[in-house]
Amino acid sequence: WIKRDSTGRVMLIATQGEGTHNTEGSAFYFGFLDDNTVYCTFWDDTPTITSKAYTDLLWHHYACTYDQQSMKRTIYVDGQPAVSSNARIPYQNQGDFVIGQNGAALDLDQYLHGEMDNLLVVNRALSSAEMVDVFETPMAVFDLDEAPGSQRFINGVDGGTDGVCSGTACPAMGVAGKAFTAARFDGVDDAITIPGNTSIPLTNSSFTLSAWAKRDRSGALDILMSQGIGATNQGMHFGFRPTNVFTCAFFGDDLDTTATYTDTEWHHWVCTYDATSRRRTLYRDGQQVASDTAQSNYEGTGGATHIGNRFANSGYFQGTIDEVGVFPEALSADAVEQLYQKVKIQDASTLTCQLPLAESDGQVAFGVLTLRETTTRLGDISQTVTRTVTVDNDNPIVTIRTLDNNQYVSVNNTDGGMVSVSGVATDTTSYIAGVQVQTDGGGGAWIDVSGTEAWAYNWDVSGRPDGKHTVTVQAFDAVGNASAGQSVSFIVDRTAPTIWAVSTVQPTQNAAGQWYVPLIGNVSDPNA
């Protein structure tokens, strides 16, 4: 993390090696050029340089990765790849690793002018996803899982400053939280203070604030977190106003929700702020509820950060607070949603897997399963989490009930020429998601029908000739397994039979003198 004090000059973030002449790749350089672009290179190599110049004096995260096998170098800015190129020669040196100056040429004025934090060196090239994780690493995490009577509160970030309280002004610890235990504040004088001017540096910087809160009252100033003093753009405070709107405020330059919130349930609150665009956004339970463009960056003069009250001993929160986090960048909406879903900020106990599914034309109800078990730094003490996963590997069964095979059907074209086909479908393990039919082969086309377990289809045969027609039905279950096709044929007969007599009639007389006239003829039907 770098926050420069000036621009327009060569500044080195880190170097290694001596840059020996006639020895290609004998030194490594990572820093800024005088045109404010970022570069990463080896001695006597073509450098990897960003096309964008970075001229603001805000905190940014800069990184350079190098893959030894492919010789690919990539520069990242704020977690995103800015430029990549292949080195012409490999890096092939060791020696002193120098931070903030050109170690290969100490006589040159290429010192870094500004502030640096959390320098990380890894012995491999991190992936893009891993670089996002590095960028989104919080600067402060207070899980508030301390035991009753605690007066010190662990900052879970390595090297972070712990919070403290004193005597009766300490919150009650060990109460039921959103994740394990939490801190309950009395709304009178309870607060946690993170001391130091640089313990949580938010001035003129991008940041994200997050906390779980369960309010015990409404209609009061209940602040979850604050920093600074009561002067315009110098007093950051994050919490509820007496009007029950939620605010992310800089003092005189504030973002308030339109909606009011008076319930006393657990909710996850997040404020993100981008110092470059001055975009400020509030989230409740992973969903955006307000946003604006601030008039100015938060310009606080540093000082302590408070949990459970506002600066100047006001706005004491009454209720329970859990999982407080501060990040040195404006988290994306997706990252905020993920933070809400996993509850604990420092929780790596999440497994995402792709479920194997048989190929079919059916709808896939789900393909990705996420398993999560919340942990605490004290271990899984009393929590039992059960996950039940049902594997559906059987095919559904479909039956046609309204027609017998080779049944004759009389169709009247004046009423639409409809033949009704209906039946049932069942699945032992899950449920029927859909039924389709195919008519007279259909050229491979399948038609969705109404219903699932009980289904029906009205086939318009007004444009079809008399004779045999076939309908085939298949069903799909929740995960896309398809039944065997069931077919039935029926005969459409719209034509009346034809009857005629022979043209010659020969009467005869019996012994009693009675005459008989034999009538002889034929009857035919083309379809029956």
SULLIN-V522122 format. One record per residue. N is the residue number from 1. RES is the residue in three letters. BURIAL is I if it has 16 or more other C-alpha atoms within 10 Angstrom, else O. Layout:
n:N res:RES burial:BURIAL
n:N res:RES burial:BURIAL
This chain:
n:1 res:TRP burial:I
n:2 res:ILE burial:I
n:3 res:LYS burial:I
n:4 res:ARG burial:I
n:5 res:ASP burial:O
n:6 res:SER burial:O
n:7 res:THR burial:I
n:8 res:GLY burial:O
n:9 res:ARG burial:I
n:10 res:VAL burial:I
n:11 res:MET burial:I
n:12 res:LEU burial:I
n:13 res:ILE burial:I
n:14 res:ALA burial:I
n:15 res:THR burial:I
n:16 res:GLN burial:I
n:17 res:GLY burial:I
n:18 res:GLU burial:I
n:19 res:GLY burial:I
n:20 res:THR burial:O
n:21 res:HIS burial:O
n:22 res:ASN burial:O
n:23 res:THR burial:O
n:24 res:GLU burial:I
n:25 res:GLY burial:I
n:26 res:SER burial:I
n:27 res:ALA burial:I
n:28 res:PHE burial:I
n:29 res:TYR burial:I
n:30 res:PHE burial:I
n:31 res:GLY burial:I
n:32 res:PHE burial:I
n:33 res:LEU burial:I
n:34 res:ASP burial:O
n:35 res:ASP burial:O
n:36 res:ASN burial:I
n:37 res:THR burial:I
n:38 res:VAL burial:I
n:39 res:TYR burial:I
n:40 res:CYS burial:I
n:41 res:THR burial:I
n:42 res:PHE burial:I
n:43 res:TRP burial:I
n:44 res:ASP burial:I
n:45 res:ASP burial:I
n:46 res:THR burial:O
n:47 res:PRO burial:I
n:48 res:THR burial:I
n:49 res:ILE burial:I
n:50 res:THR burial:I
n:51 res:SER burial:O
n:52 res:LYS burial:O
n:53 res:ALA burial:O
n:54 res:TYR burial:I
n:55 res:THR burial:O
n:56 res:ASP burial:O
n:57 res:LEU burial:I
n:58 res:LEU burial:I
n:59 res:TRP burial:I
n:60 res:HIS burial:I
n:61 res:HIS burial:I
n:62 res:TYR burial:I
n:63 res:ALA burial:I
n:64 res:CYS burial:I
n:65 res:THR burial:I
n:66 res:TYR burial:I
n:67 res:ASP burial:O
n:68 res:GLN burial:O
n:69 res:GLN burial:O
n:70 res:SER burial:O
n:71 res:MET burial:O
n:72 res:LYS burial:I
n:73 res:ARG burial:I
n:74 res:THR burial:I
n:75 res:ILE burial:I
n:76 res:TYR burial:I
n:77 res:VAL burial:I
n:78 res:ASP burial:I
n:79 res:GLY burial:I
n:80 res:GLN burial:I
n:81 res:PRO burial:I
n:82 res:ALA burial:I
n:83 res:VAL burial:I
n:84 res:SER burial:I
n:85 res:SER burial:O
n:86 res:ASN burial:I
n:87 res:ALA burial:I
n:88 res:ARG burial:I
n:89 res:ILE burial:I
n:90 res:PRO burial:I
n:91 res:TYR burial:I
n:92 res:GLN burial:O
n:93 res:ASN burial:I
n:94 res:GLN burial:O
n:95 res:GLY burial:O
n:96 res:ASP burial:O
n:97 res:PHE burial:O
n:98 res:VAL burial:I
n:99 res:ILE burial:I
n:100 res:GLY burial:I
n:101 res:GLN burial:I
n:102 res:ASN burial:I
n:103 res:GLY burial:I
n:104 res:ALA burial:I
n:105 res:ALA burial:O
n:106 res:LEU burial:O
n:107 res:ASP burial:O
n:108 res:LEU burial:O
n:109 res:ASP burial:O
n:110 res:GLN burial:I
n:111 res:TYR burial:I
n:112 res:LEU burial:I
n:113 res:HIS burial:I
n:114 res:GLY burial:O
n:115 res:GLU burial:O
n:116 res:MET burial:I
n:117 res:ASP burial:O
n:118 res:ASN burial:O
n:119 res:LEU burial:O
n:120 res:LEU burial:O
n:121 res:VAL burial:O
n:122 res:VAL burial:O
n:123 res:ASN burial:O
n:124 res:ARG burial:O
n:125 res:ALA burial:I
n:126 res:LEU burial:I
n:127 res:SER burial:O
n:128 res:SER burial:O
n:129 res:ALA burial:O
n:130 res:GLU burial:O
n:131 res:MET burial:I
n:132 res:VAL burial:I
n:133 res:ASP burial:O
n:134 res:VAL burial:I
n:135 res:PHE burial:I
n:136 res:GLU burial:I
n:137 res:THR burial:I
n:138 res:PRO burial:I
n:139 res:MET burial:I
n:140 res:ALA burial:I
n:141 res:VAL burial:I
n:142 res:PHE burial:I
n:143 res:ASP burial:I
n:144 res:LEU burial:I
n:145 res:ASP burial:I
n:146 res:GLU burial:I
n:147 res:ALA burial:O
n:148 res:PRO burial:O
n:149 res:GLY burial:O
n:150 res:SER burial:I
n:151 res:GLN burial:I
n:152 res:ARG burial:I
n:153 res:PHE burial:I
n:154 res:ILE burial:I
n:155 res:ASN burial:I
n:156 res:GLY burial:I
n:157 res:VAL burial:I
n:158 res:ASP burial:O
n:159 res:GLY burial:O
n:160 res:GLY burial:I
n:161 res:THR burial:I
n:162 res:ASP burial:I
n:163 res:GLY burial:I
n:164 res:VAL burial:I
n:165 res:CYS burial:I
n:166 res:SER burial:O
n:167 res:GLY burial:O
n:168 res:THR burial:O
n:169 res:ALA burial:O
n:170 res:CYS burial:I
n:171 res:PRO burial:I
n:172 res:ALA burial:I
n:173 res:MET burial:I
n:174 res:GLY burial:I
n:175 res:VAL burial:I
n:176 res:ALA burial:O
n:177 res:GLY burial:I
n:178 res:LYS burial:I
n:179 res:ALA burial:I
n:180 res:PHE burial:I
n:181 res:THR burial:I
n:182 res:ALA burial:I
n:183 res:ALA burial:I
n:184 res:ARG burial:I
n:185 res:PHE burial:I
n:186 res:ASP burial:I
n:187 res:GLY burial:I
n:188 res:VAL burial:O
n:189 res:ASP burial:I
n:190 res:ASP burial:I
n:191 res:ALA burial:I
n:192 res:ILE burial:I
n:193 res:THR burial:I
n:194 res:ILE burial:I
n:195 res:PRO burial:I
n:196 res:GLY burial:O
n:197 res:ASN burial:O
n:198 res:THR burial:O
n:199 res:SER burial:I
n:200 res:ILE burial:I
n:201 res:PRO burial:I
n:202 res:LEU burial:I
n:203 res:THR burial:I
n:204 res:ASN burial:I
n:205 res:SER burial:I
n:206 res:SER burial:I
n:207 res:PHE burial:I
n:208 res:THR burial:I
n:209 res:LEU burial:I
n:210 res:SER burial:I
n:211 res:ALA burial:I
n:212 res:TRP burial:I
n:213 res:ALA burial:I
n:214 res:LYS burial:I
n:215 res:ARG burial:I
n:216 res:ASP burial:I
n:217 res:ARG burial:I
n:218 res:SER burial:I
n:219 res:GLY burial:O
n:220 res:ALA burial:I
n:221 res:LEU burial:I
n:222 res:ASP burial:I
n:223 res:ILE burial:I
n:224 res:LEU burial:I
n:225 res:MET burial:I
n:226 res:SER burial:I
n:227 res:GLN burial:I
n:228 res:GLY burial:I
n:229 res:ILE burial:I
n:230 res:GLY burial:I
n:231 res:ALA burial:O
n:232 res:THR burial:O
n:233 res:ASN burial:I
n:234 res:GLN burial:I
n:235 res:GLY burial:I
n:236 res:MET burial:I
n:237 res:HIS burial:I
n:238 res:PHE burial:I
n:239 res:GLY burial:I
n:240 res:PHE burial:I
n:241 res:ARG burial:I
n:242 res:PRO burial:O
n:243 res:THR burial:O
n:244 res:ASN burial:I
n:245 res:VAL burial:I
n:246 res:PHE burial:I
n:247 res:THR burial:I
n:248 res:CYS burial:I
n:249 res:ALA burial:I
n:250 res:PHE burial:I
n:251 res:PHE burial:I
n:252 res:GLY burial:O
n:253 res:ASP burial:I
n:254 res:ASP burial:I
n:255 res:LEU burial:I
n:256 res:ASP burial:I
n:257 res:THR burial:I
n:258 res:THR burial:O
n:259 res:ALA burial:O
n:260 res:THR burial:O
n:261 res:TYR burial:O
n:262 res:THR burial:O
n:263 res:ASP burial:O
n:264 res:THR burial:O
n:265 res:GLU burial:O
n:266 res:TRP burial:I
n:267 res:HIS burial:I
n:268 res:HIS burial:I
n:269 res:TRP burial:I
n:270 res:VAL burial:I
n:271 res:CYS burial:I
n:272 res:THR burial:I
n:273 res:TYR burial:I
n:274 res:ASP burial:I
n:275 res:ALA burial:I
n:276 res:THR burial:O
n:277 res:SER burial:O
n:278 res:ARG burial:I
n:279 res:ARG burial:I
n:280 res:ARG burial:I
n:281 res:THR burial:I
n:282 res:LEU burial:I
n:283 res:TYR burial:I
n:284 res:ARG burial:I
n:285 res:ASP burial:I
n:286 res:GLY burial:I
n:287 res:GLN burial:I
n:288 res:GLN burial:I
n:289 res:VAL burial:I
n:290 res:ALA burial:I
n:291 res:SER burial:I
n:292 res:ASP burial:O
n:293 res:THR burial:I
n:294 res:ALA burial:I
n:295 res:GLN burial:O
n:296 res:SER burial:O
n:297 res:ASN burial:I
n:298 res:TYR burial:I
n:299 res:GLU burial:I
n:300 res:GLY burial:I
n:301 res:THR burial:I
n:302 res:GLY burial:I
n:303 res:GLY burial:I
n:304 res:ALA burial:I
n:305 res:THR burial:I
n:306 res:HIS burial:I
n:307 res:ILE burial:I
n:308 res:GLY burial:I
n:309 res:ASN burial:I
n:310 res:ARG burial:I
n:311 res:PHE burial:I
n:312 res:ALA burial:O
n:313 res:ASN burial:O
n:314 res:SER burial:O
n:315 res:GLY burial:I
n:316 res:TYR burial:I
n:317 res:PHE burial:I
n:318 res:GLN burial:I
n:319 res:GLY burial:I
n:320 res:THR burial:I
n:321 res:ILE burial:I
n:322 res:ASP burial:I
n:323 res:GLU burial:I
n:324 res:VAL burial:I
n:325 res:GLY burial:I
n:326 res:VAL burial:I
n:327 res:PHE burial:I
n:328 res:PRO burial:I
n:329 res:GLU burial:I
n:330 res:ALA burial:I
n:331 res:LEU burial:I
n:332 res:SER burial:O
n:333 res:ALA burial:O
n:334 res:ASP burial:O
n:335 res:ALA burial:O
n:336 res:VAL burial:I
n:337 res:GLU burial:I
n:338 res:GLN burial:O
n:339 res:LEU burial:I
n:340 res:TYR burial:I
n:341 res:GLN burial:O
n:342 res:LYS burial:I
n:343 res:VAL burial:I
n:344 res:LYS burial:I
n:345 res:ILE burial:I
n:346 res:GLN burial:I
n:347 res:ASP burial:O
n:348 res:ALA burial:O
n:349 res:SER burial:O
n:350 res:THR burial:O
n:351 res:LEU burial:O
n:352 res:THR burial:O
n:353 res:CYS burial:O
n:354 res:GLN burial:O
n:355 res:LEU burial:O
n:356 res:PRO burial:O
n:357 res:LEU burial:O
n:358 res:ALA burial:O
n:359 res:GLU burial:O
n:360 res:SER burial:O
n:361 res:ASP burial:O
n:362 res:GLY burial:I
n:363 res:GLN burial:O
n:364 res:VAL burial:I
n:365 res:ALA burial:O
n:366 res:PHE burial:O
n:367 res:GLY burial:O
n:368 res:VAL burial:O
n:369 res:LEU burial:O
n:370 res:THR burial:O
n:371 res:LEU burial:O
n:372 res:ARG burial:I
n:373 res:GLU burial:I
n:374 res:THR burial:I
n:375 res:THR burial:I
n:376 res:THR burial:O
n:377 res:ARG burial:O
n:378 res:LEU burial:O
n:379 res:GLY burial:O
n:380 res:ASP burial:O
n:381 res:ILE burial:O
n:382 res:SER burial:O
n:383 res:GLN burial:O
n:384 res:THR burial:O
n:385 res:VAL burial:O
n:386 res:THR burial:O
n:387 res:ARG burial:O
n:388 res:THR burial:O
n:389 res:VAL burial:O
n:390 res:THR burial:O
n:391 res:VAL burial:O
n:392 res:ASP burial:I
n:393 res:ASN burial:O
n:394 res:ASP burial:O
n:395 res:ASN burial:I
n:396 res:PRO burial:I
n:397 res:ILE burial:I
n:398 res:VAL burial:I
n:399 res:THR burial:I
n:400 res:ILE burial:I
n:401 res:ARG burial:O
n:402 res:THR burial:O
n:403 res:LEU burial:I
n:404 res:ASP burial:O
n:405 res:ASN burial:O
n:406 res:ASN burial:O
n:407 res:GLN burial:O
n:408 res:TYR burial:I
n:409 res:VAL burial:I
n:410 res:SER burial:O
n:411 res:VAL burial:I
n:412 res:ASN burial:O
n:413 res:ASN burial:O
n:414 res:THR burial:O
n:415 res:ASP burial:O
n:416 res:GLY burial:O
n:417 res:GLY burial:I
n:418 res:MET burial:I
n:419 res:VAL burial:I
n:420 res:SER burial:O
n:421 res:VAL burial:I
n:422 res:SER burial:I
n:423 res:GLY burial:I
n:424 res:VAL burial:I
n:425 res:ALA burial:I
n:426 res:THR burial:I
n:427 res:ASP burial:I
n:428 res:THR burial:O
n:429 res:THR burial:O
n:430 res:SER burial:I
n:431 res:TYR burial:I
n:432 res:ILE burial:I
n:433 res:ALA burial:I
n:434 res:GLY burial:I
n:435 res:VAL burial:I
n:436 res:GLN burial:I
n:437 res:VAL burial:I
n:438 res:GLN burial:I
n:439 res:THR burial:I
n:440 res:ASP burial:O
n:441 res:GLY burial:O
n:442 res:GLY burial:O
n:443 res:GLY burial:O
n:444 res:GLY burial:O
n:445 res:ALA burial:O
n:446 res:TRP burial:I
n:447 res:ILE burial:O
n:448 res:ASP burial:O
n:449 res:VAL burial:I
n:450 res:SER burial:O
n:451 res:GLY burial:I
n:452 res:THR burial:I
n:453 res:GLU burial:I
n:454 res:ALA burial:O
n:455 res:TRP burial:I
n:456 res:ALA burial:I
n:457 res:TYR burial:I
n:458 res:ASN burial:O
n:459 res:TRP burial:O
n:460 res:ASP burial:O
n:461 res:VAL burial:I
n:462 res:SER burial:I
n:463 res:GLY burial:O
n:464 res:ARG burial:O
n:465 res:PRO burial:O
n:466 res:ASP burial:I
n:467 res:GLY burial:I
n:468 res:LYS burial:I
n:469 res:HIS burial:I
n:470 res:THR burial:I
n:471 res:VAL burial:I
n:472 res:THR burial:I
n:473 res:VAL burial:I
n:474 res:GLN burial:I
n:475 res:ALA burial:I
n:476 res:PHE burial:I
n:477 res:ASP burial:I
n:478 res:ALA burial:I
n:479 res:VAL burial:I
n:480 res:GLY burial:I
n:481 res:ASN burial:I
n:482 res:ALA burial:I
n:483 res:SER burial:I
n:484 res:ALA burial:O
n:485 res:GLY burial:I
n:486 res:GLN burial:O
n:487 res:SER burial:I
n:488 res:VAL burial:I
n:489 res:SER burial:I
n:490 res:PHE burial:I
n:491 res:ILE burial:I
n:492 res:VAL burial:I
n:493 res:ASP burial:I
n:494 res:ARG burial:O
n:495 res:THR burial:O
n:496 res:ALA burial:O
n:497 res:PRO burial:O
n:498 res:THR burial:O
n:499 res:ILE burial:O
n:500 res:TRP burial:O
n:501 res:ALA burial:O
n:502 res:VAL burial:O
n:503 res:SER burial:O
n:504 res:THR burial:O
n:505 res:VAL burial:O
n:506 res:GLN burial:O
n:507 res:PRO burial:O
n:508 res:THR burial:O
n:509 res:GLN burial:O
n:510 res:ASN burial:O
n:511 res:ALA burial:O
n:512 res:ALA burial:O
n:513 res:GLY burial:O
n:514 res:GLN burial:O
n:515 res:TRP burial:O
n:516 res:TYR burial:O
n:517 res:VAL burial:O
n:518 res:PRO burial:O
n:519 res:LEU burial:O
n:520 res:ILE burial:O
n:521 res:GLY burial:O
n:522 res:ASN burial:O
n:523 res:VAL burial:O
n:524 res:SER burial:O
n:525 res:ASP burial:O
n:526 res:PRO burial:O
n:527 res:ASN burial:O
n:528 res:ALA burial:O
